[in-house]
Amino acid sequence: MSAFPGSPRILKGGLVLLDPDTYTKVLQVIVLQYNPDSFTRTLKIQGAEEGGDRSEALRLKGPPVETFKVDAEIDATDQLEFPDQNQGTLQNGIFPQLAVLETIVYPSSATLQNNYTLAQQGTLEILPIQAAFVLFVWSTNRIVPVRITDLSITEEAFDAKLNPIRAKVSLGMRVLSTDDLDFGNKSGNLYMVYQQNKETLSRMQAATALTPLGIRGI
């Protein structure tokens, strides 16, 4: 799966994990090894309920609920061609790449241990565990705050030690909008930039003439 010599540099998609208290400190960057061939997006409109008042028919309650689905591939073939330079892959296969995705949806073991200690000490109120703030990055036009909703991993090939060396990963995400985030801080601003960029792009393609539709007026 090596690139052809002289091939243009292709940007990679990936995830950026930010500190949930500041939304500015980068905790981790996860770059997809290979860009998926497809990227599915679904928008569920937040409008008036069916059978409601006619005056409500065109009203929007807020941004649509937007979900993403990405199917990615992780493959150690290239690394295993040069084992001396890739001892980590030789010893563990793609376990580290899979683990870095999986631990996004796990509370840290240190946090679990701390909460257990607090409970043993009789602490009455233990705050819910807060995950990292995740940005899905797919080009400079699409930098989106998301919540990971599901993660499916199919391991397809293994080495002699049963380390996975090839896998397909299906990643489901929901966009966090101003309905989920604080409009007044950095998290809400990150979403607003995403929506405003959509509006800017839409104006580049906006059609105003009726003639292509075969009508002269309405």
C-alpha positions, 0 to 999 in steps of 0.5 A: 500500500505504499504510495507511488513515487512522485504522488501528490501529498494527500492530507489525512483525516483524523481526530484531535482530542482536546482538554475538556476544561480549556478546549485549547490544549491538545491531548492527542492527535489520531491520524487515519492511516489510510483515508476511507473511500467513503464518508457517510453523513446523515442530517435529521431535521429538528422541525415542528412536530407532525400535525402541529399548527400550520404556523409552525410548519416551517419553523426550525428548533435548532441545527439538525442532528448530524451524524457521521459514519467512517469506515477506515482500514489499518494495515501493518503490511508496509511496516512489516516489510522493514521489521528492523525499523518497525520493532513495535509493529513486529512485537505488537502488530496494530494493537497500539493503533486500535488501542488509541481509538478504543481508549477514547471511549473508556474512562482512564483507569486512574479516574476509575481508581480515584472514584473508587477511592472516593467512594470508599472514603464515603464521598457522597457526590462523585462527579460523572467522568468527563471524556476528552473533547473530540474534533473530527478533522476532514480537510480544512473545511470540516473541523467538527466537534463530535461525540463518538457514538459507536466503534466497531472493529473487525480484525482480519489478519494476524501474525504468528503471535496472534497480534492483529496486522490488518483491521477494518474500523467503523466509527460512528460520530454525532456532531455536537452543536450549540444544543450541546455546547456552551455558545459563549465559550470555545467549544460553541465557537468551534461548532459555529465556525463549522456551520458558518463555513457551510454557509459560506460554501453554499453561497458559492453555489447558490442559483438564482435563475428559474429558467433551468427549472423550465419556469419563468416565475412563481 
